[in-house]
């Protein structure tokens, strides 16, 4: 299993960032490759993905630890992916978002097939930072 960890500071209160992480409608606007996201209850989200030019779908299970400001997620269908988002208040108007992303490169390559699979695994590694920048921009603009 490979693990990526990144963080970014966002100029919003922790509660604002927490709310944004839990709105499925924000995912297509800040996560590259997510074409559509639909909440299915309080702890599941269905994602329609564009992965290397191929349409894919997956379901995500979400588990919250609001006392620690941690949102854990993992796929229940599609490629085996998991991660956490942890929020740390820096002050009343600034929050640090720490993202941890876990995946098996072989599983991702297999799920997305051939050359696109190899490109997709590399894109995951390059894309996390960009996705966090887009999330930061979205949260701060909507404030």
C-alpha positions in Angstrom: 0.0 0.0 0.0 1.3 3.4 -0.9 0.6 6.5 1.3 0.6 10.1 0.3 0.4 12.9 2.9 0.0 16.6 2.2 -1.4 19.6 4.1 -2.6 23.0 3.3 -3.7 26.0 5.4 -7.1 27.4 4.6 -8.3 30.9 5.6 -11.6 29.8 7.1 -12.8 28.6 10.5 -12.6 24.9 11.1 -16.4 24.5 11.0 -16.5 26.0 7.5 -13.8 23.6 6.2 -15.5 20.6 8.0 -18.9 21.4 6.3 -17.3 21.7 2.9 -15.6 18.3 3.2 -19.0 16.7 3.9 -20.8 18.2 0.9 -20.6 15.8 -2.0 -21.5 18.5 -4.5 -18.1 20.1 -3.9 -16.1 17.1 -5.0 -16.5 17.6 -8.8 -15.3 21.2 -8.3 -12.1 20.4 -6.5 -11.2 16.7 -7.1 -9.7 16.1 -10.5 -11.5 13.2 -12.3 -14.7 13.3 -10.3 -17.5 14.1 -12.8 -20.4 13.7 -10.3 -20.9 12.9 -6.7 -24.1 12.0 -4.9 -24.6 11.6 -1.2 -26.4 8.3 -0.3 -27.4 8.9 3.3 -25.1 10.4 5.9 -22.2 8.1 5.5 -22.0 7.1 1.8 -21.2 8.8 -1.4 -21.4 7.6 -5.0 -18.8 8.9 -7.4 -18.8 9.0 -11.2 -15.2 9.3 -12.3 -13.3 10.1 -15.5 -10.1 8.0 -15.2 -7.7 8.4 -18.1 -10.6 8.9 -20.5 -12.6 6.0 -19.1 -15.9 6.3 -17.2 -15.7 4.5 -13.8 -17.9 4.5 -10.7 -17.2 3.8 -7.0 -18.9 4.0 -3.7 -17.3 5.6 -0.7 -18.0 4.9 3.0 -17.3 7.9 5.3 -16.7 7.6 9.0 -16.4 10.8 11.1 -14.6 11.4 14.4 -15.9 14.9 15.0 -14.3 15.1 18.5 -10.9 14.8 16.7 -12.0 16.6 13.5 -11.1 13.6 11.4 -13.1 12.3 8.4 -12.0 8.8 7.3 -13.1 7.3 4.0 -12.6 4.2 2.0 -14.0 2.8 -1.3 -16.5 -0.1 -1.0 -16.6 -0.6 -4.8 -14.1 0.1 -7.5 -10.3 0.4 -6.8 -9.2 -0.1 -3.2 -8.6 3.4 -1.9 -8.7 5.0 1.5 -7.8 8.1 3.3 -8.3 10.7 6.0 -8.9 14.4 6.2 -7.8 15.9 9.5 -8.6 19.5 10.5 -6.5 21.4 12.9 -7.5 24.9 14.0 -4.6 27.4 13.6 -6.7 30.3 15.0 -10.3 31.4 14.8 -10.1 32.1 11.0 -7.5 29.6 9.8 -7.5 25.8 9.5 -4.9 23.3 8.5 -6.2 20.5 6.4 -4.1 17.4 6.5 -4.8 14.8 3.8 -3.7 11.2 3.9 -4.3 9.0 0.8 -3.7 5.3 0.8 -3.8 3.1 -2.3 -2.2 0.1 -4.0 -0.6 1.2 -7.3 -1.1 -2.3 -8.7 -4.8 -2.3 -7.9 -5.2 1.2 -9.5 -3.4 0.2 -12.6 -5.5 -3.0 -12.9 -8.8 -1.1 -12.3 -8.0 1.5 -14.9 -6.3 -0.9 -17.3 -3.1 -0.8 -19.5 -1.3 2.4 -20.1 -4.1 4.5 -18.7 -3.6 2.5 -15.4 0.0 3.5 -15.2 -0.8 7.1 -16.1 -3.6 7.1 -13.5 -1.3 5.9 -10.7 1.2 8.7 -11.5 -1.7 11.2 -11.7 -2.8 10.3 -8.2 0.6 11.1 -6.9 0.8 14.5 -8.8 -2.9 15.3 -8.3 -3.3 15.4 -4.5 -1.6 18.7 -4.1 -3.6 20.3 -6.9 -6.8 18.9 -5.4 -6.0 20.5 -2.1 -5.3 23.8 -3.7 -8.6 23.7 -5.5 -10.4 22.8 -2.3 -8.7 25.7 -0.6 -9.8 28.1 -3.3 -13.4 26.8 -3.3 -13.8 27.0 0.5 -12.3 30.5 0.7 -14.5 31.8 -2.2 -17.7 30.3 -0.7 -17.0 31.8 2.6 
